[in-house]
Amino acid sequence: MTTYKFRLPVNPAQSLPPTRDAIAPSVTALPLAKQTQVHPKKSTDSKNASIFFVGTATTILEWSEIRIMTDPNFLHDGDHVHLGPGVSATRITNPAIMELRDLPSIDAVLLSHYHGDHFDPKVEGSLRRDLPIITTPHAHNHLSTKPGNDKFTSVYPLDHFESGLITLPDNSTAAIRVTGMPGKHVLPGPGHVIETVNDLLGAVPPTNGWMVELGHQSGSSGEFTTGYRIYISGDTMLIPELHEVAERYRKEGIDLMLVHLGGTTIPSPKMPLLMVTMDAKMGVELIRIVNPDLTIPIHYDDYDVFASGLDEFKAEVDQAGLNGKVIYLERGDSFRFDVKVSSQG
């Protein structure tokens, strides 16, 4: 397994405005959450980390002076996005934060794949070119080879089960280990015809899930200790490889899963030729497979190509008797949790 190290600059919260034309962030904190939720069965008062849900698959993780954004998409209601040859989608919601420039400093981006509804054209044109982006080898190739000043200069590729360690300046042991998890937009068809056609058209690019482990690195041995483990499914169908995710972390356990739903159907739900993200039933099955302590659904109703909404998922969760293991965030809500502090130094 390949392991990389990504060291953030000194005083990251002050030094990394999100946009390429900003001298400093115009705001210093995320907006106050409309509602803040915690684990329904754990009543500890110690909650030192949070996830803010912006919309679609865009979330912002905050912990120990580190702020990481997933799949940045800030298009508005009525905006269109290109998803491949002859395929487009219209956004039918607004993000909780309307403009990229309204973000506080961002230290790194986790990009699950190079698709317009996860990395919209306005974001791509506006982000600082040296902002660290951890992504797939496919997206790395696109972002790091752009001509001239459009090229992103700090893009780190992680393939499935490759890891990277995000560290703070030398006086801090806090670190985040990110591992690429398997994902596949397209299920193999008879004779793999569907996969072959997609490879030719490039309509749905290679995708990753992520295992994000918040923890500490020993100053003497360099050993990393996990204090909280988050699995992000990414845009994937219910593929056999997801069982390997469960097996690899069965002993340690997964604290939280962010599951991408929506039953995304192309070219549209009215002409459902191909589903490329999990629907409600598949999402519940993934909960059974991975068995996280808690699940939060995201990516469920923001575009008109989504055919399986949140209400459908709630009904499936209720029928499966899993209500105590799922919480729901509206855009603008946050989830607070506790990262266990290591005694290592």
QUITA-V727757 format. One record per residue. N is the residue number from 1. RES is the residue in three letters. D_CENTER is the distance of its C-alpha to the mean C-alpha in Angstrom with 2 decimals. Layout:
n={N	N}
res={RES	RES}
d_center={D_CENTER	D_CENTER}
This chain:
n={1	2	3	4	5	6	7	8	9	10	11	12	13	14	15	16	17	18	19	20	21	22	23	24	25	26	27	28	29	30	31	32	33	34	35	36	37	38	39	40	41	42	43	44	45	46	47	48	49	50	51	52	53	54	55	56	57	58	59	60	61	62	63	64	65	66	67	68	69	70	71	72	73	74	75	76	77	78	79	80	81	82	83	84	85	86	87	88	89	90	91	92	93	94	95	96	97	98	99	100	101	102	103	104	105	106	107	108	109	110	111	112	113	114	115	116	117	118	119	120	121	122	123	124	125	126	127	128	129	130	131	132	133	134	135	136	137	138	139	140	141	142	143	144	145	146	147	148	149	150	151	152	153	154	155	156	157	158	159	160	161	162	163	164	165	166	167	168	169	170	171	172	173	174	175	176	177	178	179	180	181	182	183	184	185	186	187	188	189	190	191	192	193	194	195	196	197	198	199	200	201	202	203	204	205	206	207	208	209	210	211	212	213	214	215	216	217	218	219	220	221	222	223	224	225	226	227	228	229	230	231	232	233	234	235	236	237	238	239	240	241	242	243	244	245	246	247	248	249	250	251	252	253	254	255	256	257	258	259	260	261	262	263	264	265	266	267	268	269	270	271	272	273	274	275	276	277	278	279	280	281	282	283	284	285	286	287	288	289	290	291	292	293	294	295	296	297	298	299	300	301	302	303	304	305	306	307	308	309	310	311	312	313	314	315	316	317	318	319	320	321	322	323	324	325	326	327	328	329	330	331	332	333	334	335	336	337	338	339	340	341	342	343	344	345}
res={MET	THR	THR	TYR	LYS	PHE	ARG	LEU	PRO	VAL	ASN	PRO	ALA	GLN	SER	LEU	PRO	PRO	THR	ARG	ASP	ALA	ILE	ALA	PRO	SER	VAL	THR	ALA	LEU	PRO	LEU	ALA	LYS	GLN	THR	GLN	VAL	HIS	PRO	LYS	LYS	SER	THR	ASP	SER	LYS	ASN	ALA	SER	ILE	PHE	PHE	VAL	GLY	THR	ALA	THR	THR	ILE	LEU	GLU	TRP	SER	GLU	ILE	ARG	ILE	MET	THR	ASP	PRO	ASN	PHE	LEU	HIS	ASP	GLY	ASP	HIS	VAL	HIS	LEU	GLY	PRO	GLY	VAL	SER	ALA	THR	ARG	ILE	THR	ASN	PRO	ALA	ILE	MET	GLU	LEU	ARG	ASP	LEU	PRO	SER	ILE	ASP	ALA	VAL	LEU	LEU	SER	HIS	TYR	HIS	GLY	ASP	HIS	PHE	ASP	PRO	LYS	VAL	GLU	GLY	SER	LEU	ARG	ARG	ASP	LEU	PRO	ILE	ILE	THR	THR	PRO	HIS	ALA	HIS	ASN	HIS	LEU	SER	THR	LYS	PRO	GLY	ASN	ASP	LYS	PHE	THR	SER	VAL	TYR	PRO	LEU	ASP	HIS	PHE	GLU	SER	GLY	LEU	ILE	THR	LEU	PRO	ASP	ASN	SER	THR	ALA	ALA	ILE	ARG	VAL	THR	GLY	MET	PRO	GLY	LYS	HIS	VAL	LEU	PRO	GLY	PRO	GLY	HIS	VAL	ILE	GLU	THR	VAL	ASN	ASP	LEU	LEU	GLY	ALA	VAL	PRO	PRO	THR	ASN	GLY	TRP	MET	VAL	GLU	LEU	GLY	HIS	GLN	SER	GLY	SER	SER	GLY	GLU	PHE	THR	THR	GLY	TYR	ARG	ILE	TYR	ILE	SER	GLY	ASP	THR	MET	LEU	ILE	PRO	GLU	LEU	HIS	GLU	VAL	ALA	GLU	ARG	TYR	ARG	LYS	GLU	GLY	ILE	ASP	LEU	MET	LEU	VAL	HIS	LEU	GLY	GLY	THR	THR	ILE	PRO	SER	PRO	LYS	MET	PRO	LEU	LEU	MET	VAL	THR	MET	ASP	ALA	LYS	MET	GLY	VAL	GLU	LEU	ILE	ARG	ILE	VAL	ASN	PRO	ASP	LEU	THR	ILE	PRO	ILE	HIS	TYR	ASP	ASP	TYR	ASP	VAL	PHE	ALA	SER	GLY	LEU	ASP	GLU	PHE	LYS	ALA	GLU	VAL	ASP	GLN	ALA	GLY	LEU	ASN	GLY	LYS	VAL	ILE	TYR	LEU	GLU	ARG	GLY	ASP	SER	PHE	ARG	PHE	ASP	VAL	LYS	VAL	SER	SER	GLN	GLY}
d_center={21.37	20.72	19.64	19.06	19.39	17.87	20.12	19.25	22.34	24.76	24.11	20.54	20.34	23.37	22.94	19.75	19.93	17.12	19.61	22.02	25.10	24.62	26.93	25.10	22.52	24.36	22.82	22.27	20.03	17.60	19.67	21.09	19.04	20.93	20.61	19.40	18.99	19.46	19.89	22.74	24.67	24.30	26.32	25.98	26.44	24.57	21.01	19.87	16.10	14.01	10.83	11.68	10.56	11.35	11.10	9.78	5.94	6.59	6.73	8.86	9.60	13.33	15.58	18.80	18.88	15.44	12.99	9.50	7.55	4.10	5.57	8.86	11.20	14.37	16.82	19.36	21.17	23.29	21.48	21.21	18.81	19.97	18.29	21.00	24.81	26.22	23.01	21.64	19.90	20.73	18.55	20.31	18.67	18.23	15.27	16.11	16.55	18.64	18.71	16.81	20.00	19.74	16.95	18.20	17.70	14.33	14.60	11.79	8.85	6.07	6.68	6.28	9.71	12.48	12.96	14.32	12.31	9.06	11.24	14.38	17.77	18.50	15.46	16.38	19.92	19.42	17.11	19.20	19.95	19.79	16.44	14.71	11.96	10.64	10.22	12.33	16.11	16.50	14.43	16.11	19.39	18.94	17.80	20.23	23.22	23.48	27.04	28.33	26.50	23.58	22.36	19.34	20.88	18.26	15.94	15.32	14.95	13.81	15.02	14.71	15.83	16.24	15.32	15.24	16.44	15.69	18.95	20.71	24.32	27.04	28.12	24.95	23.91	20.40	17.76	14.20	14.05	11.09	12.00	11.07	11.38	13.31	12.35	14.79	14.96	18.71	20.90	24.04	27.06	30.71	31.53	27.93	29.10	25.85	23.94	26.83	26.91	23.23	23.74	26.59	25.03	21.53	20.29	17.04	15.74	14.63	11.06	9.20	7.49	7.15	9.65	9.44	13.07	14.59	18.26	21.31	23.10	26.86	28.85	31.60	30.07	26.57	25.38	21.91	21.83	18.80	18.99	15.86	13.49	10.04	8.99	5.72	7.77	6.29	9.26	12.06	15.48	17.17	18.34	20.66	18.50	16.28	19.46	19.29	16.05	18.13	21.16	19.76	18.63	21.30	23.55	21.20	19.22	15.64	15.53	12.52	10.43	7.72	9.09	8.71	12.37	14.83	17.03	16.52	20.04	21.49	23.64	23.66	24.22	27.89	28.01	25.58	26.04	22.69	19.74	16.43	13.96	15.06	17.53	18.54	20.78	18.35	15.76	18.67	19.73	16.46	17.02	20.48	19.47	16.89	18.71	16.30	18.18	16.12	13.64	11.91	11.50	9.34	9.84	13.51	16.08	15.32	17.06	20.44	19.35	17.73	20.52	19.38	18.72	18.00	21.72	21.95	19.24	21.08	24.29	23.07	21.81	25.20	27.12	25.48	26.40	22.89	22.95	23.11	19.83	17.65	17.13	16.22	14.82	16.18	14.81	16.04	16.02	14.82	14.74	16.73	17.21	19.27	18.56	21.83	23.81	25.24	28.94	28.65	29.78}
